[in-house]
Amino acid sequence: MSGKLKNAFILASEGFTTDGIAECVKTVATENFGDYAKISALYDNVYAPWCDESVRAGAKSIYVPSLDLSDKSLDKLIEYTLDNDVSLAVKCSQTLTEAGRIDSRFSRSPVMLLHEFGLLNHSTVISGVYLDKDDLALMAQEGTPLAVLPTYDSGCGFGVAPVCAALGYGVKIGIGTCGGEYNRNHNVIYEAAALRLLVSAQMNKRDAVSVAELAKMCAVDGATENDLKQIENEISSF
């Protein structure tokens, strides 16, 4: 069944390899994000960290851990993305602190800032614990998917993304394992089973998000009805 599953977001250290990733993009992270290079894999693509080395290498997929960048770096990100039709994976509103910094500086939420920059339709939003209804409406309008991180965000005490609201607005959702801190085998089924419980607690309602919806979040594009049924059974077995 692993061939029918997708991991919407993996964050890993330099040298990381996993199924579906042919190569590891090795680069040097900027001083903003620590000493070690980071990569992320969104579905089958390898996303290089936002830094000068990635630009020089002509990376077509970029991971942005935060929009709280210098004005110069933001301008460069906008120009590089739009000029080169780059895909972005952008961590947005994972914590109130992070979202508050962006709002204090720009009077915008991270998602609204991406929209204002013309980058939202180039992006996948990562985490999204504190997305609000205006964010979700914009994401639905621009066709921007959301990659939620159930065990990582809950394990770190950040919270749970507004999955039910996102589905209500028609936002496409995928499930990721992040660095695997709470899911060492990067098991997407395990993440889906955890998300099922977390959303029920969040909404004070049993099975607030259906197993059928969870299966869609886990499945590769083009999965058959039979594939989805098998995924549903695996989720229910946890």
SEFI-800116 format. One line per field, with one value per atom (N, C-alpha, C): residue number from 1; atom name; x, y, z. Coordinates in steps of 0.1 Angstrom, whole numbers, padded with zeros to 4 digits. Layout:
REM SEFI-800116
i	c(NUM,...)
at	c(CA,...)
c1	c(X,...)
c2	c(Y,...)
c3	c(Z,...)
END
This chain:
REM SEFI-800116
i	c(1,1,1,2,2,2,3,3,3,4,4,4,5,5,5,6,6,6,7,7,7,8,8,8,9,9,9,10,10,10,11,11,11,12,12,12,13,13,13,14,14,14,15,15,15,16,16,16,17,17,17,18,18,18,19,19,19,20,20,20,21,21,21,22,22,22,23,23,23,24,24,24,25,25,25,26,26,26,27,27,27,28,28,28,29,29,29,30,30,30,31,31,31,32,32,32,33,33,33,34,34,34,35,35,35,36,36,36,37,37,37,38,38,38,39,39,39,40,40,40,41,41,41,42,42,42,43,43,43,44,44,44,45,45,45,46,46,46,47,47,47,48,48,48,49,49,49,50,50,50,51,51,51,52,52,52,53,53,53,54,54,54,55,55,55,56,56,56,57,57,57,58,58,58,59,59,59,60,60,60,61,61,61,62,62,62,63,63,63,64,64,64,65,65,65,66,66,66,67,67,67,68,68,68,69,69,69,70,70,70,71,71,71,72,72,72,73,73,73,74,74,74,75,75,75,76,76,76,77,77,77,78,78,78,79,79,79,80,80,80,81,81,81,82,82,82,83,83,83,84,84,84,85,85,85,86,86,86,87,87,87,88,88,88,89,89,89,90,90,90,91,91,91,92,92,92,93,93,93,94,94,94,95,95,95,96,96,96,97,97,97,98,98,98,99,99,99,100,100,100,101,101,101,102,102,102,103,103,103,104,104,104,105,105,105,106,106,106,107,107,107,108,108,108,109,109,109,110,110,110,111,111,111,112,112,112,113,113,113,114,114,114,115,115,115,116,116,116,117,117,117,118,118,118,119,119,119,120,120,120,121,121,121,122,122,122,123,123,123,124,124,124,125,125,125,126,126,126,127,127,127,128,128,128,129,129,129,130,130,130,131,131,131,132,132,132,133,133,133,134,134,134,135,135,135,136,136,136,137,137,137,138,138,138,139,139,139,140,140,140,141,141,141,142,142,142,143,143,143,144,144,144,145,145,145,146,146,146,147,147,147,148,148,148,149,149,149,150,150,150,151,151,151,152,152,152,153,153,153,154,154,154,155,155,155,156,156,156,157,157,157,158,158,158,159,159,159,160,160,160,161,161,161,162,162,162,163,163,163,164,164,164,165,165,165,166,166,166,167,167,167,168,168,168,169,169,169,170,170,170,171,171,171,172,172,172,173,173,173,174,174,174,175,175,175,176,176,176,177,177,177,178,178,178,179,179,179,180,180,180,181,181,181,182,182,182,183,183,183,184,184,184,185,185,185,186,186,186,187,187,187,188,188,188,189,189,189,190,190,190,191,191,191,192,192,192,193,193,193,194,194,194,195,195,195,196,196,196,197,197,197,198,198,198,199,199,199,200,200,200,201,201,201,202,202,202,203,203,203,204,204,204,205,205,205,206,206,206,207,207,207,208,208,208,209,209,209,210,210,210,211,211,211,212,212,212,213,213,213,214,214,214,215,215,215,216,216,216,217,217,217,218,218,218,219,219,219,220,220,220,221,221,221,222,222,222,223,223,223,224,224,224,225,225,225,226,226,226,227,227,227,228,228,228,229,229,229,230,230,230,231,231,231,232,232,232,233,233,233,234,234,234,235,235,235,236,236,236,237,237,237,238,238,238)
at	c(N,CA,C,N,CA,C,N,CA,C,N,CA,C,N,CA,C,N,CA,C,N,CA,C,N,CA,C,N,CA,C,N,CA,C,N,CA,C,N,CA,C,N,CA,C,N,CA,C,N,CA,C,N,CA,C,N,CA,C,N,CA,C,N,CA,C,N,CA,C,N,CA,C,N,CA,C,N,CA,C,N,CA,C,N,CA,C,N,CA,C,N,CA,C,N,CA,C,N,CA,C,N,CA,C,N,CA,C,N,CA,C,N,CA,C,N,CA,C,N,CA,C,N,CA,C,N,CA,C,N,CA,C,N,CA,C,N,CA,C,N,CA,C,N,CA,C,N,CA,C,N,CA,C,N,CA,C,N,CA,C,N,CA,C,N,CA,C,N,CA,C,N,CA,C,N,CA,C,N,CA,C,N,CA,C,N,CA,C,N,CA,C,N,CA,C,N,CA,C,N,CA,C,N,CA,C,N,CA,C,N,CA,C,N,CA,C,N,CA,C,N,CA,C,N,CA,C,N,CA,C,N,CA,C,N,CA,C,N,CA,C,N,CA,C,N,CA,C,N,CA,C,N,CA,C,N,CA,C,N,CA,C,N,CA,C,N,CA,C,N,CA,C,N,CA,C,N,CA,C,N,CA,C,N,CA,C,N,CA,C,N,CA,C,N,CA,C,N,CA,C,N,CA,C,N,CA,C,N,CA,C,N,CA,C,N,CA,C,N,CA,C,N,CA,C,N,CA,C,N,CA,C,N,CA,C,N,CA,C,N,CA,C,N,CA,C,N,CA,C,N,CA,C,N,CA,C,N,CA,C,N,CA,C,N,CA,C,N,CA,C,N,CA,C,N,CA,C,N,CA,C,N,CA,C,N,CA,C,N,CA,C,N,CA,C,N,CA,C,N,CA,C,N,CA,C,N,CA,C,N,CA,C,N,CA,C,N,CA,C,N,CA,C,N,CA,C,N,CA,C,N,CA,C,N,CA,C,N,CA,C,N,CA,C,N,CA,C,N,CA,C,N,CA,C,N,CA,C,N,CA,C,N,CA,C,N,CA,C,N,CA,C,N,CA,C,N,CA,C,N,CA,C,N,CA,C,N,CA,C,N,CA,C,N,CA,C,N,CA,C,N,CA,C,N,CA,C,N,CA,C,N,CA,C,N,CA,C,N,CA,C,N,CA,C,N,CA,C,N,CA,C,N,CA,C,N,CA,C,N,CA,C,N,CA,C,N,CA,C,N,CA,C,N,CA,C,N,CA,C,N,CA,C,N,CA,C,N,CA,C,N,CA,C,N,CA,C,N,CA,C,N,CA,C,N,CA,C,N,CA,C,N,CA,C,N,CA,C,N,CA,C,N,CA,C,N,CA,C,N,CA,C,N,CA,C,N,CA,C,N,CA,C,N,CA,C,N,CA,C,N,CA,C,N,CA,C,N,CA,C,N,CA,C,N,CA,C,N,CA,C,N,CA,C,N,CA,C,N,CA,C,N,CA,C,N,CA,C,N,CA,C,N,CA,C,N,CA,C,N,CA,C,N,CA,C,N,CA,C,N,CA,C,N,CA,C,N,CA,C,N,CA,C,N,CA,C,N,CA,C,N,CA,C,N,CA,C,N,CA,C,N,CA,C,N,CA,C,N,CA,C,N,CA,C,N,CA,C,N,CA,C,N,CA,C,N,CA,C,N,CA,C,N,CA,C,N,CA,C,N,CA,C,N,CA,C,N,CA,C,N,CA,C,N,CA,C,N,CA,C,N,CA,C,N,CA,C,N,CA,C,N,CA,C,N,CA,C,N,CA,C,N,CA,C,N,CA,C,N,CA,C,N,CA,C,N,CA,C,N,CA,C,N,CA,C,N,CA,C,N,CA,C)
c1	c(0008,0000,0009,0021,0030,0031,0030,0030,0018,0008,-0005,-0006,0004,0004,0014,0010,0019,0022,0034,0038,0039,0030,0029,0040,0047,0059,0068,0081,0091,0102,0106,0117,0129,0140,0151,0165,0174,0188,0195,0206,0214,0218,0217,0221,0209,0197,0185,0181,0177,0171,0159,0149,0137,0130,0121,0114,0108,0109,0103,0112,0124,0133,0146,0148,0160,0173,0172,0185,0182,0192,0191,0198,0191,0196,0205,0218,0227,0231,0229,0232,0234,0237,0240,0228,0223,0211,0216,0207,0210,0212,0218,0220,0207,0196,0183,0178,0182,0176,0186,0197,0206,0218,0226,0239,0238,0227,0227,0217,0221,0212,0199,0188,0176,0170,0163,0155,0141,0132,0119,0115,0107,0101,0086,0081,0066,0062,0054,0051,0064,0067,0079,0089,0087,0097,0106,0118,0128,0128,0126,0125,0138,0146,0158,0155,0163,0160,0163,0156,0157,0171,0180,0193,0200,0211,0218,0223,0227,0232,0221,0209,0197,0195,0196,0194,0205,0217,0228,0226,0220,0218,0206,0198,0186,0175,0174,0163,0149,0141,0128,0117,0122,0113,0121,0114,0121,0112,0119,0112,0115,0105,0107,0101,0110,0106,0098,0100,0093,0094,0083,0083,0089,0094,0100,0114,0116,0129,0132,0144,0148,0140,0138,0132,0139,0152,0160,0158,0158,0156,0142,0132,0118,0117,0123,0123,0129,0140,0147,0139,0132,0123,0112,0106,0095,0100,0111,0116,0120,0127,0132,0120,0110,0099,0091,0088,0080,0087,0100,0108,0111,0111,0115,0104,0092,0080,0084,0088,0093,0081,0081,0071,0077,0068,0072,0065,0072,0066,0069,0058,0060,0053,0061,0055,0048,0035,0027,0018,0018,0009,0010,0022,0024,0022,0026,0025,0019,0013,0007,0019,0030,0041,0046,0047,0052,0042,0029,0019,0018,0020,0020,0031,0043,0054,0051,0045,0042,0031,0021,0010,0015,0024,0029,0038,0045,0054,0047,0037,0031,0016,0010,-0005,-0012,-0006,-0012,-0009,-0017,-0014,-0003,0004,0013,0007,-0005,-0012,-0015,-0021,-0024,-0012,-0001,0012,0016,0016,0019,0010,-0003,-0012,-0008,-0005,-0001,0011,0020,0033,0031,0019,0017,0023,0025,0032,0022,0010,0001,-0002,-0004,-0007,0006,0017,0030,0033,0024,0028,0019,0025,0018,0020,0010,0011,0014,0024,0028,0024,0018,0013,0000,0000,-0013,-0022,-0016,-0024,-0033,-0028,-0035,-0041,-0044,-0050,-0065,-0069,-0083,-0091,-0104,-0113,-0109,-0104,-0099,-0088,-0078,-0067,-0072,-0082,-0087,-0094,-0102,-0109,-0100,-0089,-0079,-0072,-0069,-0062,-0071,-0084,-0094,-0095,-0095,-0096,-0084,-0072,-0060,-0056,-0063,-0060,-0047,-0045,-0033,-0035,-0028,-0030,-0024,-0028,-0024,-0018,-0005,0001,0001,-0007,-0008,0002,0006,0016,0011,0002,-0005,0003,0012,0020,0030,0037,0047,0041,0030,0024,0018,0011,0005,0016,0026,0037,0045,0047,0054,0046,0033,0024,0019,0020,0015,0000,-0005,-0020,-0023,-0035,-0040,-0045,-0042,-0047,-0062,-0069,-0083,-0088,-0087,-0090,-0104,-0113,-0128,-0131,-0126,-0129,-0122,-0110,-0103,-0111,-0116,-0124,-0137,-0142,-0155,-0153,-0141,-0138,-0133,-0131,-0126,-0111,-0103,-0089,-0084,-0075,-0070,-0059,-0061,-0052,-0044,-0031,-0022,-0017,-0012,-0007,0008,0016,0030,0035,0048,0054,0065,0068,0078,0091,0098,0111,0110,0098,0096,0099,0099,0102,0092,0080,0069,0064,0071,0067,0080,0088,0102,0102,0091,0091,0084,0080,0073,0061,0053,0041,0029,0025,0014,0001,-0001,-0013,-0014,-0003,-0002,-0006,-0001,-0004,-0019,-0025,-0040,-0048,-0044,-0051,-0050,-0038,-0037,-0045,-0045,-0053,-0068,-0072,-0087,-0090,-0082,-0085,-0083,-0073,-0070,-0081,-0086,-0097,-0110,-0112,-0124,-0124,-0112,-0110,-0112,-0106,-0106,-0121,-0129,-0143,-0153,-0148,-0157,-0168,-0164,-0173,-0166,-0172,-0166,-0166,-0155,-0153,-0156,-0151,-0154,-0149,-0138,-0134,-0134,-0141,-0144,-0131,-0132,-0120,-0119,-0130,-0129,-0121,-0124,-0116,-0102,-0099,-0085,-0078,-0085,-0079,-0075,-0083,-0080,-0068,-0066,-0054,-0041,-0042,-0031,-0027,-0037,-0036,-0029,-0021,-0015,-0026,-0023,-0033,-0035,-0048,-0051,-0054,-0054,-0057,-0071,-0073,-0086,-0095,-0108,-0117,-0113,-0107,-0103,-0091,-0082,-0070,-0075,-0085,-0090,-0096,-0103,-0110,-0099,-0089,-0078,-0071,-0069,-0063,-0073,-0086,-0096,-0095,-0094,-0093,-0080,-0069,-0057,-0058,-0064,-0066,-0075,-0085,-0095,-0089,-0079,-0073,-0064,-0060,-0052,-0061)
c2	c(-0012,0000,0013,0012,0023,0031,0024,0031,0039,0038,0045,0057,0058,0068,0080,0092,0103,0109,0114,0121,0136,0144,0158,0167,0163,0172,0164,0163,0157,0168,0171,0180,0171,0173,0164,0171,0166,0171,0168,0174,0172,0157,0151,0137,0127,0133,0125,0118,0106,0099,0092,0091,0083,0079,0070,0065,0077,0077,0088,0100,0100,0111,0106,0110,0104,0110,0122,0128,0138,0141,0150,0163,0174,0187,0192,0193,0197,0212,0219,0234,0239,0251,0257,0266,0264,0272,0286,0295,0309,0310,0320,0322,0323,0326,0328,0315,0304,0291,0281,0285,0276,0272,0263,0260,0249,0241,0229,0231,0225,0226,0218,0222,0215,0213,0202,0201,0196,0197,0192,0185,0174,0167,0169,0175,0177,0168,0157,0146,0141,0141,0135,0145,0158,0168,0171,0175,0179,0194,0200,0214,0219,0227,0232,0244,0247,0258,0271,0281,0295,0301,0301,0307,0310,0317,0321,0309,0298,0286,0280,0280,0274,0282,0296,0304,0302,0301,0298,0285,0275,0262,0262,0273,0273,0264,0263,0254,0259,0249,0252,0249,0244,0241,0246,0255,0262,0260,0257,0256,0269,0276,0288,0286,0284,0281,0292,0305,0316,0328,0336,0348,0360,0358,0368,0370,0374,0376,0391,0394,0408,0413,0426,0431,0427,0428,0424,0410,0401,0387,0384,0391,0389,0394,0405,0411,0400,0395,0385,0372,0368,0356,0359,0370,0373,0373,0380,0382,0368,0360,0347,0338,0338,0329,0332,0345,0349,0348,0351,0351,0337,0327,0314,0303,0308,0299,0288,0293,0284,0279,0267,0262,0264,0269,0272,0263,0258,0252,0262,0268,0279,0276,0275,0273,0285,0284,0296,0293,0303,0303,0290,0285,0273,0277,0289,0293,0307,0311,0324,0335,0331,0340,0343,0333,0335,0343,0340,0347,0362,0363,0377,0386,0380,0388,0393,0384,0388,0399,0397,0407,0420,0420,0432,0440,0433,0439,0444,0436,0438,0441,0440,0441,0431,0420,0409,0396,0386,0372,0367,0356,0351,0347,0341,0338,0350,0360,0373,0379,0378,0384,0377,0364,0356,0360,0363,0367,0381,0390,0403,0403,0394,0393,0386,0380,0373,0359,0354,0341,0329,0333,0323,0311,0315,0304,0297,0300,0293,0284,0285,0279,0267,0259,0250,0255,0257,0261,0249,0251,0240,0243,0234,0234,0241,0254,0262,0261,0259,0257,0269,0281,0293,0300,0293,0299,0302,0314,0318,0317,0321,0318,0327,0339,0347,0340,0334,0327,0315,0308,0296,0300,0311,0315,0319,0326,0330,0317,0308,0296,0288,0287,0281,0288,0301,0309,0307,0306,0305,0290,0281,0267,0263,0269,0266,0255,0244,0233,0235,0227,0228,0214,0214,0202,0203,0194,0195,0185,0187,0179,0175,0165,0161,0158,0149,0145,0155,0161,0171,0184,0189,0201,0199,0187,0184,0181,0173,0169,0181,0191,0203,0213,0210,0219,0230,0230,0241,0240,0228,0227,0219,0220,0212,0222,0220,0228,0227,0238,0238,0230,0217,0208,0208,0208,0208,0221,0233,0245,0246,0240,0240,0232,0220,0212,0219,0226,0234,0244,0250,0260,0254,0241,0234,0234,0236,0236,0221,0218,0205,0203,0192,0189,0176,0177,0165,0164,0152,0149,0147,0154,0152,0147,0143,0138,0147,0158,0167,0160,0162,0155,0141,0137,0123,0122,0134,0134,0125,0125,0117,0106,0103,0093,0089,0081,0079,0071,0064,0056,0064,0077,0085,0078,0072,0064,0074,0075,0085,0080,0067,0061,0064,0063,0067,0081,0090,0104,0106,0099,0101,0096,0085,0080,0090,0096,0106,0118,0123,0134,0132,0120,0116,0119,0115,0117,0132,0138,0152,0162,0160,0168,0166,0153,0150,0158,0158,0165,0180,0185,0199,0204,0196,0199,0194,0187,0181,0173,0165,0157,0144,0133,0120,0120,0115,0114,0127,0138,0151,0152,0145,0143,0129,0126,0112,0104,0091,0083,0084,0086,0087,0100,0110,0123,0121,0114,0112,0103,0094,0085,0094,0103,0112,0120,0124,0133,0124,0111,0103,0097,0097,0090,0098,0091,0098,0103,0113,0117,0105,0103,0092,0079,0079,0067,0062,0049,0043,0042,0040,0038,0026,0016,0004,0008,0016,0021,0029,0038,0046,0037,0027,0018,0011,0006,0000,0009,0022,0032,0034,0035,0037,0026,0014,0002,0003,0007,0008,0019,0030,0041,0036,0029,0024,0014,0007,-0004,0001,0014,0019,0022)
c3	c(0000,0000,0000,0004,0005,-0008,-0020,-0032,-0035,-0028,-0030,-0020,-0011,-0001,-0005,0000,-0002,0012,0014,0025,0021,0026,0021,0025,0036,0040,0049,0044,0053,0054,0066,0069,0074,0068,0071,0071,0078,0078,0065,0062,0051,0050,0039,0037,0038,0041,0043,0030,0030,0018,0023,0014,0017,0004,0005,-0007,-0015,-0028,-0036,-0038,-0031,-0033,-0040,-0052,-0059,-0054,-0049,-0045,-0034,-0027,-0015,-0019,-0019,-0022,-0010,-0012,-0001,-0003,0007,0006,0020,0021,0034,0038,0049,0054,0057,0056,0060,0076,0080,0095,0102,0095,0101,0107,0101,0104,0109,0114,0121,0112,0117,0111,0100,0101,0093,0082,0070,0059,0062,0056,0057,0043,0042,0029,0033,0024,0026,0014,0015,0004,0004,-0006,-0007,-0019,-0015,-0024,-0030,-0043,-0048,-0052,-0048,-0051,-0039,-0042,-0032,-0031,-0020,-0018,-0011,-0018,-0012,-0002,0008,0017,0009,0014,0008,0012,0003,0006,-0008,-0007,-0019,-0027,-0020,-0027,-0036,-0031,-0038,-0051,-0049,-0061,-0071,-0067,-0077,-0084,-0076,-0082,-0091,-0091,-0100,-0095,-0082,-0076,-0080,-0084,-0088,-0077,-0066,-0055,-0042,-0035,-0024,-0011,0000,0013,0021,0026,0034,0048,0058,0071,0078,0073,0079,0069,0070,0061,0069,0081,0089,0084,0072,0066,0065,0062,0059,0046,0045,0034,0021,0021,0010,0006,0016,0013,0008,0013,0008,-0006,-0010,-0023,-0033,-0028,-0037,-0039,-0028,-0029,-0039,-0038,-0047,-0062,-0064,-0077,-0083,-0075,-0079,-0082,-0074,-0076,-0088,-0090,-0101,-0115,-0114,-0127,-0131,-0122,-0125,-0123,-0121,-0119,-0108,-0097,-0086,-0077,-0073,-0063,-0049,-0040,-0026,-0016,-0006,0006,0017,0022,0032,0045,0056,0069,0074,0076,0079,0092,0101,0112,0121,0122,0131,0145,0149,0163,0163,0174,0176,0176,0181,0181,0167,0159,0145,0137,0139,0131,0136,0150,0155,0151,0149,0144,0130,0121,0108,0108,0116,0117,0122,0132,0138,0128,0119,0110,0097,0092,0079,0080,0092,0094,0084,0083,0075,0081,0079,0083,0072,0076,0066,0053,0053,0040,0033,0039,0033,0027,0034,0029,0016,0016,0004,-0008,-0005,-0015,-0020,-0011,-0015,-0024,-0021,-0028,-0042,-0044,-0056,-0056,-0044,-0042,-0038,-0034,-0028,-0038,-0050,-0060,-0064,-0059,-0061,-0049,-0039,-0026,-0021,-0013,-0004,0010,0018,0032,0041,0049,0058,0072,0079,0093,0094,0094,0094,0106,0118,0130,0133,0130,0134,0122,0111,0099,0104,0098,0101,0089,0090,0079,0067,0069,0057,0050,0058,0052,0043,0049,0042,0030,0030,0018,0007,0011,0001,-0005,0003,-0001,-0011,-0007,-0016,-0030,-0029,-0041,-0050,-0044,-0052,-0055,-0050,-0051,-0044,-0032,-0024,-0015,-0016,-0007,0007,0016,0030,0034,0039,0044,0059,0066,0080,0086,0099,0106,0119,0119,0131,0143,0142,0154,0158,0148,0151,0158,0152,0158,0171,0173,0186,0196,0192,0201,0206,0198,0202,0209,0211,0218,0210,0197,0188,0186,0185,0183,0171,0166,0155,0144,0132,0121,0120,0115,0114,0102,0103,0092,0087,0097,0093,0085,0090,0084,0070,0069,0056,0046,0050,0041,0037,0047,0044,0033,0033,0022,0009,0010,-0003,-0005,0006,0006,0005,-0004,-0005,0006,0013,0024,0022,0026,0026,0040,0043,0057,0056,0065,0065,0078,0078,0091,0096,0089,0093,0095,0106,0108,0114,0117,0123,0138,0144,0159,0167,0162,0169,0160,0150,0140,0133,0139,0134,0121,0118,0105,0094,0097,0087,0082,0091,0087,0085,0073,0070,0076,0076,0081,0096,0103,0117,0119,0111,0111,0109,0100,0097,0109,0115,0127,0138,0140,0150,0147,0135,0131,0134,0131,0134,0148,0157,0172,0175,0170,0174,0169,0157,0152,0160,0164,0172,0185,0191,0204,0201,0191,0187,0185,0179,0175,0185,0196,0206,0199,0189,0181,0177,0179,0174,0159,0154,0139,0132,0137,0131,0117,0114,0101,0097,0086,0083,0079,0080,0076,0061,0053,0039,0035,0042,0040,0043,0054,0058,0047,0042,0032,0019,0016,0004,0007,0020,0023,0022,0024,0024,0010,0001,-0011,-0022,-0031,-0042,-0052,-0060,-0070,-0080,-0083,-0092,-0085,-0072,-0065,-0068,-0070,-0073,-0061,-0063,-0052,-0043,-0050,-0042,-0034,-0039,-0031,-0019,-0021,-0010,0000,-0004,0006,0014,0008,0015,0025,0021,0030,0042,0039,0050,0060,0055,0064,0073,0067,0074,0085,0082,0092,0103,0100,0110,0119,0114,0122,0133,0133,0144,0156)
END
